[in-house]
Amino acid sequence: MDVLQLDVSGRPQAWISTRDAATLYATDGVAWTLGDPFIVLRGGIQRASGLPSRIELHPIIAVRGAIPSRAWRQVPALSNTKLFARDRHICAYCGGQFPPDELTREHIVPTSRGGLDSWMNCITACRACNGRKGNRTPEEARMSLLYLPYVPSLHEDMILRGRRILADQMEFLLASVPRSSRLHG
C-alpha cells in the first residue's frame, strides 16, 4: 500500500512508498496526518531512551515545505489506463462496458485531421466502434457521443492512477471531486 502525500495545505502531491513515508516521519517532515495508522514499522533499540523504535504510518500525510504554485496549474498526463478509468471502461459510442484490452483511445477529431492527443479530444471506444468511425468526426460517421470528455482535476487524477486506494484515502480524494464527475457513479 502506498501513502498519499499532501502539501501542508492539503493538496495531493504524490503516492509514496511506506519506506519514503517512514523517512519523512523519522526526519520530522510530517506536518499532520489523516486516518488511522495502517502499518507499524519496528526498528532497533533507541540509544537515548533504551526503548524500541516504532513508527505508525497513516494513509495520508501532509509534509512540511512549499510546492511551487505552477505545479498546480498542470494538466494531468493522459494515459490509456487513466482515460479508460475516467470513462469507466464504457465505449462512448455503443455504451458497452469492456475490459481494457478491448478498448482504444478514440480521438473525436482524428489526429490526422489536426485533432490533439488531449483529455478534451479523447474518449474511450471499443475496437469495433473505433474501426467503424475510422478517420471521420462523429458527425460524419453518424455516431453520437454518449458522454463528453473532460480534464480530470488533481484529486481525480490521483484516483485515476490505478493504485490500490485505502478507504480513508478514497474518502479524502472524493471529497474534493466535483459531484458531476463520473468517478462518483
C-alpha positions in Angstrom: 0.0 0.0 0.0 1.2 3.5 -0.8 0.8 6.6 1.3 -1.0 9.7 -0.1 1.4 12.6 0.3 -0.1 16.1 0.6 1.4 19.5 0.9 0.8 21.3 4.2 -2.4 23.0 2.8 -3.9 19.6 1.9 -3.3 19.4 -1.8 -2.3 16.0 -3.1 1.3 15.8 -4.3 2.1 12.1 -4.9 1.7 8.5 -4.0 4.8 7.5 -2.0 6.1 4.1 -0.7 5.8 3.2 3.0 9.6 3.4 3.1 9.6 7.1 1.9 6.8 7.9 4.3 8.9 6.4 7.2 11.8 8.6 6.2 9.5 11.7 6.4 8.3 10.6 9.8 11.9 10.0 11.0 13.2 13.3 9.8 10.3 15.3 11.3 9.0 16.1 7.8 5.3 15.2 8.5 3.2 18.2 9.5 -0.1 16.3 10.1 -1.8 13.1 9.3 -5.3 11.7 8.5 -6.8 8.3 9.0 -5.9 5.5 11.4 -2.4 4.0 11.2 -2.4 1.2 8.7 1.1 -0.2 9.3 3.5 -0.2 12.2 7.2 -0.3 11.5 9.5 -1.5 14.2 13.2 -0.9 14.4 16.1 -1.4 16.8 16.6 0.0 20.3 16.9 3.8 20.6 20.2 4.7 22.1 18.9 7.7 24.1 15.8 6.1 25.6 16.6 2.4 25.5 13.1 1.9 24.0 12.4 0.0 20.8 11.8 2.3 17.9 8.4 2.3 16.3 6.7 4.3 13.6 3.0 4.2 12.9 2.2 5.1 9.3 -1.0 6.9 8.4 -2.6 6.5 5.0 -2.5 10.3 4.4 0.4 12.6 5.4 1.0 16.3 4.9 4.6 17.2 4.5 6.3 20.4 5.6 7.6 22.8 3.0 6.2 24.6 0.0 5.4 23.5 -3.6 5.7 26.0 -6.4 2.3 27.3 -7.4 2.9 26.5 -11.0 2.8 22.8 -10.1 -1.0 23.0 -9.6 -1.7 24.5 -13.0 -0.5 21.5 -14.9 -3.0 19.3 -16.8 -2.7 15.6 -15.7 -0.7 13.4 -18.0 -3.0 11.4 -20.4 -2.6 7.7 -20.5 -4.9 4.9 -21.7 -5.2 3.5 -18.2 -6.4 6.8 -16.7 -8.6 7.6 -19.8 -10.4 4.2 -19.5 -10.8 4.7 -15.8 -12.2 8.2 -16.3 -14.7 6.8 -18.7 -15.5 3.8 -16.5 -14.4 1.4 -19.3 -17.5 2.3 -21.2 -17.5 2.9 -25.0 -18.6 6.5 -25.8 -20.4 5.3 -28.9 -22.2 2.0 -28.1 -22.3 2.2 -24.3 -20.9 -1.2 -23.7 -18.5 -1.9 -20.8 -15.3 -3.7 -21.9 -12.1 -5.0 -20.4 -9.0 -2.7 -21.0 -7.6 -5.0 -23.8 -10.8 -4.4 -25.9 -10.7 -0.6 -25.5 -9.0 2.0 -27.5 -8.1 5.7 -27.2 -10.5 7.4 -29.6 -9.8 10.9 -30.9 -13.0 12.8 -31.5 -11.3 14.9 -34.2 -8.7 12.4 -35.7 -5.1 13.4 -35.2 -4.6 13.0 -39.0 -7.1 15.9 -39.3 -5.4 18.2 -36.8 -7.0 16.8 -33.6 -4.9 16.9 -30.4 -4.0 14.0 -28.2 -5.6 15.6 -25.2 -8.2 14.9 -22.5 -10.7 17.1 -24.3 -10.3 15.3 -27.6 -10.1 11.7 -26.4 -12.7 9.3 -25.2 -12.9 5.6 -24.7 -14.2 3.4 -27.5 -14.4 -0.3 -28.1 -12.3 -1.6 -31.0 -15.4 -2.2 -33.2 -16.8 1.4 -32.8 -13.3 2.9 -33.3 -12.9 1.0 -36.5 -16.4 1.9 -37.7 -15.7 5.6 -37.1 -12.4 5.5 -38.8 -10.8 8.8 -39.9 -14.0 10.8 -39.5 -15.6 13.0 -36.9 -18.6 11.5 -35.0 -20.9 13.7 -37.1 -19.5 12.5 -40.4 -19.7 8.9 -39.2 -23.3 9.4 -37.8 -22.1 8.2 -34.4 -23.2 10.3 -31.4 -21.2 10.5 -28.2 -23.0 9.1 -25.1 -20.8 11.3 -22.8 -18.5 14.2 -23.2 -14.7 14.3 -22.4 -13.3 16.4 -19.6 -10.0 17.2 -17.9 -9.7 15.4 -14.6 -9.0 17.6 -11.5 -5.9 17.0 -9.4 -7.9 14.9 -6.9 -9.4 12.8 -9.8 -6.0 12.3 -11.3 -4.7 10.8 -8.0 -7.7 8.3 -8.1 -7.2 7.5 -11.8 -3.6 6.5 -11.4 -4.8 3.0 -10.8 -3.4 2.3 -7.3 -5.0 0.3 -4.6 -6.5 3.1 -2.5 -7.4 2.7 1.1 -10.9 3.8 2.3 -9.5 6.8 4.1 -7.6 7.9 1.1 -10.6 7.5 -1.3 -12.8 9.4 1.1 -10.3 12.3 1.3 -9.9 12.4 -2.5 -13.6 12.1 -3.4 -14.5 14.9 -1.0 -12.8 17.3 -3.5 -14.0 15.7 -6.7 -17.0 17.5 -8.3 -20.3 15.6 -7.8 -20.7 15.7 -11.6 -17.6 13.5 -12.1 -18.1 10.0 -13.4 -15.9 8.8 -10.6 -18.8 9.2 -8.2 -21.0 6.9 -10.3 
